[in-house]
Structures are given as structure tokens and as C-alpha cells.
Amino acid sequence: MPSRGPPKSEEAKSSPKKSRKAGGDAQGSAKKKSIAIVLVVICGIYYEWNSRRVSPVAEQKLRAAVMGTPTIIATQKELHELKAENQQRIKVLVAERAAGLQTLPLVINKGKAPLFKVSTKSFQQGCVHSDLDIIKTDLDLLAESHPSLVLSLEDIDPSSDRKPWQKTVSLEQLRNGYASEFVLEHVEKRTLMGLFLCTTHNQQRCSQQSTPSMSKLGQQQLKISSGQVASSEYPKADKVFFFHFLVAYPDRFLLHDPGQTLESSRARLVSALEQGGGEMISQSMISEVMRRLLATDSFPAIVMSDSLQLQLPHKGDQCP
């Protein structure tokens, strides 16, 4: 059979494969170049964005400068001192809680002294001759001397020259619910204070008045009303009917639990006050505080969200 052409050489036979391979290499190289270009472009965009981006620290400083707030950069020493201060503060708080001291709410207005709000709530205690009944009977028996009934916040240190903060109140106000506030001015160090309800003349301090046992005073009044004792035997002196012990610091105001009067409670109280800072505690002053708490035997006050509510019991209206 005649030949249709000269036989193809081996090189000719393999040339299509080489051509396809060469074409593939060229396409792969172009693809890699495209990817490389895209990556370079992305890296360039990221570098440009990151170079213009404000770091968190710089942003905080910038914001502080705009807002007028100083930026605090704590050194290791400052951080150590802050940690030690916080540990001491926690230690003081634990001691205060163990001593029956509770933080009271204060109204803080910028540039002004803190306000301490007080309110009263009366409640019936069966037919027991209670606090408000004792106060009413005392005012009736001593009406001729015209005593003033006052709610007073004052230093219990007899050497203090701070004038007491006194609010004149009526028995009706106390029974219906009374509310007032005290401006805590010039409290520059730890100050032991008392919240008193007493009768007084010429705005004398409640801390200077007698503190009879409320239970014994009530019994004496009942004997007078029943004719067993003459009214002339009733003590004429002004009296403290209610007492709560308070501790004022420049940065906080504390209420003492009137139920903690045992010797162990007294030791915890002295320890907490000494840890809180200030001058040494006078043992005689603490003894006087405990004596007043035991004598008045006042119902524990209730710490509200914005005030201290005093609890004043009275016998029911239907009782004789």
C-alpha cells in the first residue's frame, strides 16, 4: 500500500505534548503572579490602615485629653501600694461588720456637705406602755416647765465644742411619721456621735440630760397613774428617751447595732474603731455609750435606701 507521507519522527510525535505543557506552565506562572499582586495590594492596604489606626492606649489618652480627664499611669510601686491599701480597707470593713457597724446612706451634692436623712415610723405594740406612751406621759407630768422635745445629732465627747444639730418635734409628728435631714459639716476626722430623742431646755445637749431606764420609767408612770405613787415623786430632770450610737468619718457614716452591748461586743467595737483610724478610744466614753444603749433599749432602726428610719412603738388606741 503506497505511503501517504514520510514517517513522523519521534520529536514530531512528542511536540504536541510539549506544547501543551509549555502552555500550562505559562498559565500557572501568570496565575501565581496575579495572586502575588493581589497579596501585595492587600498587604499594602492593611499596612496603610494599621499605620493610621490609633492604638487603644493612645485612643484612651486622646479621649482623656478631649474630655479633660487626667490620665493615670500606675507604676509597679503604685500598684503595690494600691493593693495594700485595698487589703487594709477590706480588713477594716470586716472588723466593722463584726462590731455591728453598718454604713448609712448619705446624700452627696458636689461642693456641699453630705446630708443625713432621718425618718420615724410608729407602730402598735399591743397594750404595752411603750416608748411614745412614756414620752407623752413625761410631757404631761412636766408640762409646767415647758420642755422641748428634740431629735438631736451631736458629739458624745463632752469636751467637743461642736454645736448639736437639733430638730424640735412634736409627739404627733413622731406618731404620724416625721422626716428631716442633718447637714454633716466639718467632719474632718473620726467622730463618735449619738442620735438622741430627748427633752431639753434652752437647746442644751441631749448628751447632758439624764438617761433613765425606759422600762423603770414606764413602771413609775403606771404607778402614778394608778395612784400607787404621788406625781411629786416623778423625776423633774430632762430625759433621753431614744439613743443610737453613730460613727462619722470624712468619707462615711456608720450606725452601731444597739443590740450588741456585751463585753465581747464592746471589745470588737473598740478594735474596729482603732483599725478605722483616728485618736485612741476613751474607754470611759465607750462605757457611757453602752450604758445609754442599755438604758434606752431602743428598737433597732432600719437602714432605708436613702435614710435611717427610727422605730417608735406605742400601745394600741383601744387599750386603757
C-alpha positions in Angstrom: 0.0 0.0 0.0 1.5 3.3 -1.0 2.8 5.6 1.7 0.9 8.8 2.4 4.0 10.7 3.5 7.2 10.3 5.2 7.1 8.8 8.6 6.9 11.2 11.5 9.9 11.5 13.7 9.8 10.9 17.5 10.3 14.6 18.0 7.4 15.4 15.9 5.2 12.9 17.7 6.1 14.4 21.1 5.8 18.1 20.2 2.0 18.4 20.9 2.6 17.2 24.4 5.5 19.6 24.9 3.4 22.4 23.5 0.5 21.7 25.9 2.9 21.5 28.8 4.6 24.8 27.9 1.2 26.4 27.6 0.2 25.1 31.1 3.4 26.4 32.7 2.8 29.8 31.2 -0.8 29.9 32.5 0.4 28.7 36.1 3.1 31.3 36.1 0.6 34.1 35.2 -1.9 32.8 37.9 0.9 32.9 40.5 1.8 36.4 39.5 -1.8 37.5 39.8 -2.1 36.0 43.3 1.2 37.7 44.3 -0.1 41.0 43.1 -3.3 40.7 45.0 -1.5 39.7 48.2 0.9 42.7 47.8 -2.1 45.0 47.3 -3.9 43.6 50.4 -0.8 43.9 52.5 -0.4 47.5 51.3 -4.0 48.3 52.2 -3.6 46.7 55.7 -0.3 48.5 56.4 -1.9 51.8 55.4 -4.9 51.2 57.6 -2.9 49.9 60.5 -0.5 52.9 60.3 -3.4 55.3 60.6 -5.2 53.3 63.3 -5.0 54.7 66.9 -3.8 52.2 69.5 -6.1 51.5 72.5 -3.7 53.3 74.8 -3.3 56.3 72.5 -7.0 56.4 72.0 -7.6 56.4 75.8 -5.1 59.3 76.2 -6.7 61.2 73.3 -10.1 60.7 74.7 -8.9 61.8 78.2 -7.3 64.9 76.7 -10.5 65.8 74.8 -12.7 65.2 77.9 -10.3 67.0 80.2 -9.7 63.9 82.3 -6.2 63.2 83.7 -4.6 60.0 82.6 -3.1 57.9 85.4 -0.2 55.7 84.5 0.4 53.4 87.5 3.9 52.3 88.3 4.6 48.9 89.8 5.1 50.7 93.2 1.8 52.5 92.9 0.0 49.2 92.1 1.6 47.5 95.1 0.6 50.4 97.4 -3.0 50.3 95.9 -3.2 46.6 96.6 -2.0 47.0 100.1 -4.5 49.9 100.7 -7.4 47.8 99.4 -6.4 44.9 101.6 -6.3 47.2 104.6 -9.7 48.6 103.7 -11.2 45.1 103.4 -9.7 44.3 106.8 -11.4 47.4 108.3 -14.7 46.6 106.7 -14.7 43.1 108.1 -13.9 44.4 111.6 -16.7 47.0 111.4 -19.2 44.4 110.4 -18.1 42.1 113.2 -18.6 45.0 115.6 -22.2 45.7 114.4 -21.3 48.8 112.4 -23.3 49.4 109.3 -22.8 52.0 106.6 -25.6 54.7 106.4 -26.7 56.3 103.1 -25.7 59.9 102.7 -26.9 62.4 100.1 -23.8 63.8 98.4 -24.1 67.1 96.4 -20.9 68.4 94.7 -19.4 71.2 96.7 -21.7 70.8 99.6 -21.6 69.0 102.9 -23.2 65.5 103.0 -26.9 65.2 104.1 -28.0 62.6 106.6 -31.8 61.9 106.3 -33.8 60.6 109.3 -37.4 59.5 109.4 -39.7 57.9 112.1 -42.3 55.2 112.0 -44.6 54.4 114.8 -46.2 51.0 115.3 -48.6 49.4 117.8 -47.1 47.0 120.4 -50.3 45.5 121.9 -51.3 47.2 125.1 -47.7 47.6 126.4 -46.8 51.1 127.8 -44.1 51.7 125.2 -41.7 54.5 124.0 -44.2 57.0 122.7 -46.6 56.4 125.6 -43.7 57.1 128.1 -42.7 60.3 126.2 -46.3 61.5 126.2 -46.7 60.8 130.0 -43.5 62.6 130.8 -44.5 65.7 128.8 -47.9 65.7 130.6 -46.4 65.3 134.1 -43.8 68.1 133.4 -46.0 70.4 131.3 -45.5 73.3 133.7 -41.8 73.5 132.9 -42.5 73.6 129.1 -39.7 71.2 128.0 -38.8 70.9 124.3 -38.8 67.5 122.6 -35.9 67.4 120.2 -34.3 65.0 117.8 -30.6 65.7 118.1 -27.4 64.6 116.4 -24.4 65.5 118.4 -20.9 64.5 119.6 -20.9 62.4 122.6 -17.5 63.6 123.6 -18.2 66.1 126.5 -15.1 68.1 125.5 -16.4 68.8 122.0 -17.3 72.4 121.1 -19.4 71.3 118.1 -22.9 72.7 118.4 -25.5 69.9 118.3 -27.8 69.7 115.3 -31.3 69.7 116.9 -34.8 69.5 115.4 -37.8 70.3 117.5 -40.5 67.7 117.1 -44.0 67.0 118.4 -45.4 63.8 119.7 -48.0 63.9 116.9 -45.2 64.2 114.3 -43.4 61.2 115.7 -46.6 59.2 115.7 -47.7 60.1 112.2 -44.2 59.9 110.6 -41.6 62.5 110.8 -38.8 63.2 108.3 -35.9 65.6 108.4 -32.2 65.8 107.5 -28.9 66.9 109.1 -26.1 68.6 107.3 -22.8 66.9 108.3 -20.5 69.9 108.3 -16.8 69.9 109.3 -16.4 66.2 109.9 -12.7 66.0 109.3 -11.8 63.0 111.5 -13.4 60.1 113.2 -16.2 61.5 115.4 -18.3 59.4 117.9 -21.8 60.7 117.8 -25.2 60.0 119.1 -28.7 60.3 117.6 -30.9 61.3 120.6 -34.6 61.9 121.2 -34.8 63.9 124.5 -36.5 66.7 126.3 -34.4 69.8 126.9 -34.5 73.4 127.9 -32.6 76.2 126.2 -31.3 73.9 123.5 -29.0 72.1 125.8 -27.3 68.9 124.6 -29.2 65.7 124.9 -25.9 64.1 125.9 -26.1 66.3 129.1 -29.5 65.0 130.1 -30.3 62.1 132.3 -30.7 58.6 130.7 -33.1 56.7 132.9 -34.1 53.1 132.2 -37.1 53.4 129.9 -38.6 50.2 131.5 -38.3 51.6 135.0 -39.5 55.0 134.0 -42.6 53.4 132.4 -43.3 51.4 135.5 -43.1 54.5 137.6 -45.5 56.3 135.3 -48.0 53.4 135.6 -47.8 53.5 139.4 -48.5 57.3 139.3 -51.5 56.8 137.0 -52.9 54.1 139.3 -52.4 56.2 142.4 -49.7 54.0 144.0 -47.1 56.7 143.8 -47.5 60.5 144.0 -46.7 62.6 140.9 -44.4 64.7 143.1 -42.0 61.8 143.2 -41.6 61.8 139.5 -38.1 62.9 138.3 -38.2 66.5 137.0 -35.0 66.4 135.0 -34.9 66.4 131.2 -34.5 62.9 129.9 -33.2 60.9 126.9 -35.9 58.5 125.5 -34.1 57.2 122.5 -30.4 56.7 121.6 -28.4 55.3 118.7 -24.7 55.3 118.5 -23.1 56.6 115.3 -19.6 56.9 114.0 -18.8 59.7 111.5 -15.7 59.6 109.2 -14.9 62.2 106.5 -15.9 59.6 103.9 -18.6 57.5 105.5 -21.2 57.4 108.3 -21.8 54.3 110.4 -24.6 53.0 112.6 -24.0 50.7 115.6 -26.3 47.8 116.3 -27.9 48.7 119.6 -28.3 45.0 120.5 -24.5 44.5 120.7 -23.8 45.5 124.3 -22.0 42.5 125.7 -18.4 42.8 126.9 -17.2 40.9 123.8 -19.2 43.2 121.6 -17.5 46.2 123.3 -14.1 44.7 122.6 -14.9 44.2 118.9 -16.2 47.8 118.7 -13.1 49.3 120.1 -10.9 47.1 117.8 -13.0 48.2 114.7 -12.7 51.9 115.7 -9.0 51.7 116.2 -8.5 50.0 112.8 -10.6 52.6 111.2 -8.1 55.3 112.2 -8.2 58.3 114.5 -7.3 59.1 118.1 -7.2 56.5 120.8 -10.6 55.4 122.0 -11.6 56.6 125.5 -12.8 53.5 127.5 -15.0 55.7 129.7 -16.7 57.1 126.6 -17.4 53.6 125.2 -18.7 52.6 128.7 -21.1 55.6 128.6 -22.3 54.6 125.1 -23.1 51.0 126.3 -24.8 52.4 129.4 -27.1 54.6 127.2 -27.9 51.8 124.9 -28.9 49.5 127.7 -30.9 52.2 129.4 -33.0 53.3 126.4 -33.2 49.8 125.0 -34.3 51.4 121.7 -35.7 49.4 118.9 -33.1 48.9 116.1 -33.5 51.5 113.3 -34.0 50.4 109.8 -31.5 51.5 107.1 -33.5 52.5 104.1 -32.2 53.3 100.6 -31.7 57.0 101.4 -32.4 57.4 105.1 -32.4 55.9 108.6 -35.9 55.1 109.8 -36.4 55.1 113.6 -38.9 52.6 115.1 -41.1 54.0 117.8 -43.6 51.7 119.5 -46.9 52.7 121.3 -49.8 50.8 122.7 -53.0 50.4 120.7 -55.7 53.0 120.7 -58.2 50.6 122.1 -56.1 49.9 125.2 -56.8 51.6 128.5 
